[in-house]
Amino acid sequence: MEVNEAADHRQPRAGRQGAAHLDLQRHGLADFTKLPTVDAPVLKFRELAEDVEQPIGDLMVTPVAVTHTVPTSGFIVQDGVSGVVYSGDTDRTEALWRAARNVRGLGAIILECAFPNRLEGLAKIARHMTPELIRRELDKLPPDVPVLIFHVKPQFYDEIGEQLRRGQRQPHQHAGARQDLRVVIGWGQKWPPYLRRSGRPGEPVTPF
């Protein structure tokens, strides 16, 4: 999926279809945009205009610019009743979280966390998140929405997981009130894929 220039001034947020095809050929990979046949391929590219809600199948998708070393989009995906927000690769950002506050029935935010806290300098250069940067970002997010963590580099898996655990009880400010960053153990026993910023301190947290 790619986002290209719309009829107005919006800028492309990903490469051209031809570039994608070139990459496939260069790496010797099967081109599923032509398989099993050109008329009925497994994969089709779709251009999406940034900040515009557009239908894809039964869903509505809105690309929103995020903060990265190259032009990159997060995505808001809705079905008319509920929705999710996917950050893509990003550093601390603004527009996506503003848009997230308007999503009806927001069920989850899927947010990257590529580096541990000790590599925050590198994370800022590469425009990625750490557990501490996520903690600082939470006040921008809608309250009481689970945050699912992805993009964890394998060599930092345990270190990032432990830092997320430690951060779950660190208070932070939201609308003048103390809030908690909590971790809910989900997949496996060592690494917590879920975070929840609760709008009601002391309330039990259940997995999403």
N, C-alpha and C positions, 0 to 999 in steps of 0.2 A: 504494500500500500504506500502511496506517496501523495504528497500535497504539492500542488503546482500553483502557478499564478492564476488568479481569478480574473474576471473581466475588469476589475478595478485595480487599485494600487497594491493589493496584497502581494506579498512576496512568496516565492517558493520555499518550502521547508524541507525538501528532500530532492534527490537527484532525478534526472529524466529517465523515462522508461528505457531508452536506448542505452543509457549508461548501465542500467541494471542488467540488460541483456549482454552487454560487453563483458561485465564482470563474470557472468555465468560461463561464457565462452572461454575467457582467459584462465579460469580456474578448472576448466575441464568438467564442469558440472552439467547435469542434465537440465535442459531448458524447459521447465514445466509450463512456461507460457506457450509452448507449442506442442506439448504432449498431453494426452495421447495423440491429439490431432490439433492442427491450427484452429479449426472451427470449434472445437470443444476442449480447450486446455484445462488442466487442473488449476492453474494459477492465472489470474487476470490482474493487471494493474488498474488502479482507479485513482484519478486525480481528485483531490479534496481541497477546497478553498479554506484558508485559515479563518477561524472565528465565524464560520458559517455552519449551521446544523444541516447535515445532509443524510439522506437515507442510504443505508447499505443493508440489503435484505430486509429483515423485519426490525432493524435497529436504526436509531438515529445517532450519527457520529459527528462530533465537533472537534476539529484540531485546534489547539491553543498553543501559542509559542511558549517555550520554556527556556531556561538559561543553560547553554552548553557551549562547547568550543566551536561547534558548527551549527548552522540553523537547524533547530530541532523542535518537534511538536510533542506535547502530551495530548491525550485524547479523552473526551467525555463521551461515554457510550450509554444510551438510554433506550428503554423499550416502551416509553409512555407512562409507565408506572414507577419504575425504579431505575437506578443508574449506578455506574462506577466511574471512577476517575483513574486514569493510568498516566503516570508522570513521564514515562520514557526516561532517557538520560538527562539528568538535570542537576544543577546546583540550586541554591536557594532561589526562589522565583516568586512572581507576584500574580501575573494574569491568570494562571491556571487555578490558583486558590480563590481568586475573586469569582471566577466562573463557577467553581465548585459549590459556592454558597447558594447558587441559584438552581442546583440540580434537585429536582423533586425525587424523594425516596432514595437519597444517596445511601447505598449499602456498603461501600468500601472505597478506600483510596489505596491504589497500588503504587508504592513509592520506592524508589531505588535507594540503596545504601552500599556503595562500592568499597569504601575504605574505612579502617578503624580510626579512632580519634587521634592516635599518634601520627597519622599521616594526613592530618587536616591540611597542611600546606600543599601537599601533592594533590589532595582532593580539590582544593580551590583552583589550582592551576588547570587540572583536568576537567573542572566544573562537574564534580560529582558530590555525593552526600556522605557524611559520617553520622554515627549515632548522635553525637553532640549537635551537629548542624540540624539534624532532624528535630531534636528536642527544641532548638531555637525556632524552628519553623512551625511548630504545632499551633501556636496562637493564630496563625493565618488560616488554619483549616477549620471547616465546620466542626462544631463539637459533637461528641458522642458518635463518631464514625470510626470503625476499625481501619487501621492502616496496615496493609499487607506489604512486607518487605521483600524486594527482589534485587537482582544485580549484585549479589554478594560474591566477591571474588573468592574462589575456593580456599586459597591459602590463608584468608582472614576469617573463615567461617566461624570458628569457635571464639575468636577474639571479638568480633563484631557482636555475636550472640550474647557474650557476657556483658559487653558494654550496654547493649539494649536492656538487659536484665537490670543492671545497676541503675540505669536511667529511669526505670519505671516508677521509682518512688521519689525522684527529684522534683520538688515543686516548681512550677513556673506560673507566670501571670497570664490571666485571660480575663478581660473586662473587669480588672480590679480585684479578681478573686484568685485564690491559690488553686491550682489544678495539679493533678498527678499524671505523669506519663507511666502507663502500665503496660506490662507485657503479658500476653496470654499464650501459654504453651500450646502449640498446635501440632505441626508435623514433626515427629521424632521427639526425643527426650532432651536433646542438648540445645537446639537452636529455636528461638521463638519467632515464628514468621509473622505474628500479629502484634500490633500495638493498638492501644485505644486511648484517646484523650477523653476522659470522662468529664461531662459537665456537672456531674453530681458526685463529689468526693465521698468515698466510703461505700459507694454502690458496688456490689459484686459484678465482676466482668465475666461474660460468657463468650466462648469462641464464636466468631462469625461463621 
